[in-house]
């Protein structure tokens, strides 16, 4: 497996993430709670994924003196959810990056070939100047994620990060093979894909569970 030797692929280990993942996986978890937990996990992943964002020094006057602090150096960020399930992660990321712009990529998997098919794409006009975070709760075959990354590269984006909640080894391997320059952060790495391309044990269809559809 290529991903095992790729230092740009990060599987996060944290008690809060583990606890919230257990709630997501539970088939009895309702739509509202599922939606809330997806956003909360997205916030926790963002904390790790932004660890190396550049900062610059600034002096701040407190009520009792001057504090020598660090602030973000003004690097612009764009969040790009893969529709539709990726929308469930956006608000959780905006909690930490409220000034980020949001683009959208609409992709679906052909049920026969499992290949990604684009049906919608809308980006901020200055997308090429921004660090891009592509989000989707599930990284299964990796086909949709790889296609989304390629779209961003064609827009001229230079720094791209992928964020997922649950990934399969097949998806991680796909990104390591096709986009070894992309950092990827996932909350959990599961066992495999089944014959239908679903992650096992996974959590089912993330889009259906976020939006209450079947």
C-alpha positions in Angstrom: 0.0 0.0 0.0 1.5 3.3 -1.1 -0.2 5.4 1.5 1.7 3.6 4.3 4.9 5.2 3.2 3.5 8.7 2.4 4.2 11.2 5.2 1.5 13.5 3.8 -1.3 11.1 4.8 -2.5 11.6 8.4 -4.8 9.4 10.4 -5.8 11.3 13.5 -6.0 9.7 16.9 -7.8 11.7 19.6 -10.3 10.6 22.3 -12.9 13.2 21.3 -12.7 12.1 17.6 -13.0 8.4 18.6 -16.0 9.1 20.8 -17.8 11.1 18.1 -17.0 8.5 15.5 -18.7 5.8 17.6 -21.9 8.0 17.5 -21.7 8.5 13.7 -21.2 4.8 13.0 -24.2 3.8 15.1 -27.1 3.0 12.8 -29.5 4.3 15.5 -28.1 7.8 15.4 -30.7 10.2 14.0 -30.3 12.8 11.3 -30.0 15.8 13.5 -27.4 14.3 15.8 -25.5 12.8 12.9 -25.4 16.2 11.2 -24.1 17.9 14.3 -21.4 15.3 15.0 -20.2 15.5 11.4 -19.6 19.3 11.8 -17.9 18.8 15.2 -15.5 16.2 13.8 -14.8 18.5 10.9 -13.8 21.2 13.4 -11.5 18.8 15.2 -9.8 17.7 11.9 -9.4 21.3 10.9 -7.5 22.0 14.1 -4.9 19.4 13.0 -4.9 20.2 9.3 -4.1 23.9 10.0 -1.3 23.2 12.4 1.4 24.5 10.0 -0.4 27.6 8.8 2.0 30.6 8.6 1.9 33.2 11.4 3.5 36.6 12.0 4.4 38.4 15.2 2.3 41.2 16.6 2.3 43.2 19.8 -1.0 43.4 21.6 -1.8 45.8 24.4 -3.5 44.0 27.2 -5.1 45.7 30.3 -1.8 45.2 32.2 1.0 45.3 29.6 2.1 44.4 26.1 1.9 40.7 24.9 4.1 39.4 22.1 1.7 37.3 20.1 1.4 35.5 16.8 -1.4 36.0 14.3 -2.2 34.3 11.0 -0.2 35.9 8.2 -3.2 36.6 6.0 -3.0 33.5 3.8 -6.4 33.1 2.1 -8.2 29.8 2.3 -11.0 28.2 0.3 -13.2 25.3 1.4 -14.4 23.1 -1.4 -17.0 20.4 -0.4 -17.7 17.6 -2.8 -21.5 17.6 -3.2 -23.6 16.7 -1.5 -22.2 15.0 1.6 -19.2 17.4 1.8 -21.6 20.2 2.7 -22.1 18.6 6.1 -18.5 19.4 7.0 -18.4 23.1 5.9 -19.9 24.8 8.9 -17.5 22.9 11.2 -14.5 24.2 9.3 -15.9 27.8 9.1 -16.1 27.8 12.9 -12.3 28.0 12.9 -11.8 29.7 9.5 -14.7 32.2 9.3 -13.2 34.3 6.5 -12.7 31.3 4.2 -14.5 31.3 0.8 -16.5 28.3 -0.2 -16.5 26.7 -3.7 -18.5 23.6 -4.7 -17.9 20.6 -6.8 -20.7 18.3 -7.8 -19.7 14.7 -8.5 -21.4 11.4 -8.4 -20.2 7.8 -8.9 -21.4 5.9 -12.0 -23.1 2.9 -10.4 -21.6 0.5 -13.0 -18.0 1.8 -13.3 -17.7 3.7 -10.0 -16.0 6.4 -12.0 -16.7 10.1 -11.0 -18.9 12.2 -13.1 -19.0 16.0 -12.8 -22.3 17.8 -12.8 -21.5 21.1 -11.1 -18.5 23.3 -10.4 -18.5 26.8 -9.0 -15.4 28.5 -7.4 -14.5 31.9 -5.9 -12.9 34.1 -8.6 -9.6 34.2 -6.8 -9.4 30.4 -6.1 -5.9 30.1 -7.6 -4.6 32.4 -4.9 -6.0 30.4 -2.0 -5.0 27.4 -0.1 -7.7 24.9 -0.8 -9.3 22.4 1.6 -11.4 19.7 -0.2 -13.9 18.0 2.1 -16.0 14.9 1.8 -17.0 12.7 4.8 -16.0 9.4 3.0 -12.9 8.5 1.0 -13.9 5.2 -0.6 -12.4 4.4 -4.0 -10.7 7.8 -4.1 -12.0 8.4 -7.6 -14.2 11.5 -6.7 -11.5 12.9 -4.5 -8.8 12.5 -7.1 -11.0 14.1 -9.7 -11.8 17.1 -7.4 -8.0 17.5 -6.7 -7.3 17.5 -10.4 -10.0 20.2 -11.0 -8.4 22.4 -8.4 -5.0 22.0 -10.0 -6.5 22.9 -13.3 -7.7 26.1 -11.7 -4.1 26.9 -10.8 -4.3 26.0 -7.1 -0.9 25.2 -5.6 -1.6 24.1 -2.1 -4.4 21.5 -1.7 -5.4 19.6 1.4 -8.0 16.8 1.6 -10.1 16.2 4.7 -12.3 13.2 5.3 -13.9 11.6 8.3 -13.6 7.9 7.2 -11.3 6.4 4.6 -10.7 3.0 3.0 -7.2 1.8 2.2 -8.1 1.8 -1.5 -9.0 5.5 -1.4 -5.9 6.5 0.5 -3.8 4.5 -1.9 -5.5 6.2 -4.9 -4.6 9.7 -3.6 -1.0 8.7 -2.7 -0.6 7.3 -6.2 -2.3 10.1 -8.2 -1.6 13.1 -6.0 1.4 12.5 -3.8 1.8 16.2 -3.2 -1.6 16.6 -1.5 -1.8 16.5 2.3 -4.7 14.4 3.5 -6.3 14.2 7.0 -8.8 11.5 8.0 -10.4 10.7 11.4 -10.4 6.9 10.8 -9.0 4.4 8.4 -11.3 1.4 8.0 -10.8 -2.1 6.7 -11.8 -2.2 3.0 -14.5 -1.6 0.4 -17.3 -4.0 -0.2 -18.5 -5.1 -3.7 -20.7 -2.0 -3.9 -17.8 0.4 -3.2 -19.0 1.2 0.4 -16.5 1.5 3.2 -16.5 -1.4 5.7 -17.4 -1.1 8.6 -18.0 2.6 7.7 -21.2 4.3 8.6 -23.4 3.8 5.6 -24.2 6.5 3.0 -23.0 9.8 4.6 -25.2 12.0 2.4 -28.4 10.1 3.2 -27.6 10.2 6.9 -26.8 13.9 6.9 -29.8 15.0 4.9 -32.3 12.4 6.0 -32.8 10.8 2.5 -32.5 7.3 1.2 
